[in-house]
Amino acid sequence: MNADAVLSGGGVRVIALVGALEVAEERGYRWVNLGGTSGGAIVAALRAAGYTPAEMRQLMESTDFSRFRDRDALDRVPLAGTLLSLLLENGLYEGRALEAWLEELLARKGVRTFGDLELPAALAGDDPRFRYRLQVVAADVTRRRLLVLPRDLPDYGLDPAGFSVARAVRMSAALPYFYEPVPLVYPGPDGPETSLVVDGGLVANFPVWLFDVEGVPPWPTFGFRLADPVDQAVPFDGPVGYLIALVSTALEAREELANAHTAARTVAVPTLGVRTTDFDLDLAMRRRLYQAGREAAARFFRQWDFGRYKQAFRGQAGPLAV
């Protein structure tokens, strides 16, 4: 059965999304389009490239996440390095290690640019938004706009087919002040121009609408959302820890307003109290998160009915009901 999947942001906790995807695929669903924000964009990109949930689980269990806290010479200046990095580079860490890791993994499956993820015309149809099977959300803070990659790249005079998938995902996962913004260079009327791009959670942490069309859809779109415990206490150490907690809270709390239509197609996956930037997550907790994703998806699909969903929210009489 065809379906689309949209995955929320959530940092290191996204192994839980892998567990949820696995259950959906065990139920017979095959993804046509995949999309997401931040950590969800990482999982979506790996799945779009051909990694199975079992392979992704192994990657998420074996990867040393602390490698993604990469620093340059400025960051290492004694005493003042952290402050200088924030003031001059707008981020504590480079983000290059994350991009290099993704680039290597995607290349193993023969994926480098979005051109390698082009959908057959029979599935994409004649809507240019759906030409590529992966879409990730980022935020252009220079132009103050939500950015969907690769579909918005022509607005910048760039060819989506030649744009790096790893670079796009790094943009989507560039947590403000934690990672440096990613420059997007594009041709302007008076020469090259540059936008600074950061984590898509700033504008849409759960973009479940990514693949919506008017009228009755040919197949369902499922949202997989990391749901934090209510009133969870988030400890932090010092001013830098406070800054990261502040930004993380803003991104995690920025969900689309709850409505019956969104809830009807969303698998809400518990995060077990794990924070977005818990890079030292141990193996036992990674496995607990994965299992939490499986259990949440199993509960959802026991009651899911596409016919009932279409009748309630996607009738023939009009466009998408929200």
Secondary structure, DSSP 8 states (H G I E B T S, - for coil): -EEEEEE---GGGGHHHHHHHHHHHHTT-EEEEEEEETHHHHHHHHHHHT--HHHHHHHHHH--GGGGS---TGGGSTTTHHHHHHHHHSEEE--HHHHHHHHHHHHHTT-SBGGGGB--HHHHTT-GGGSBSEEEEEEETTTTEEEEETTTGGGGT--GGGSBHHHHHHHHT--BEEE--EEEEEEETTEEEEEEEEEGGGT-SS-TTTT--SSS-SS-EEEEEEE--TT------HHHHHHHHHHHHHHHH------HHHHHTEEEEE-TT--TT-TT--HHHHHHHHHHHHHHHHHHHHH--HHHHHHHH--TTSS---
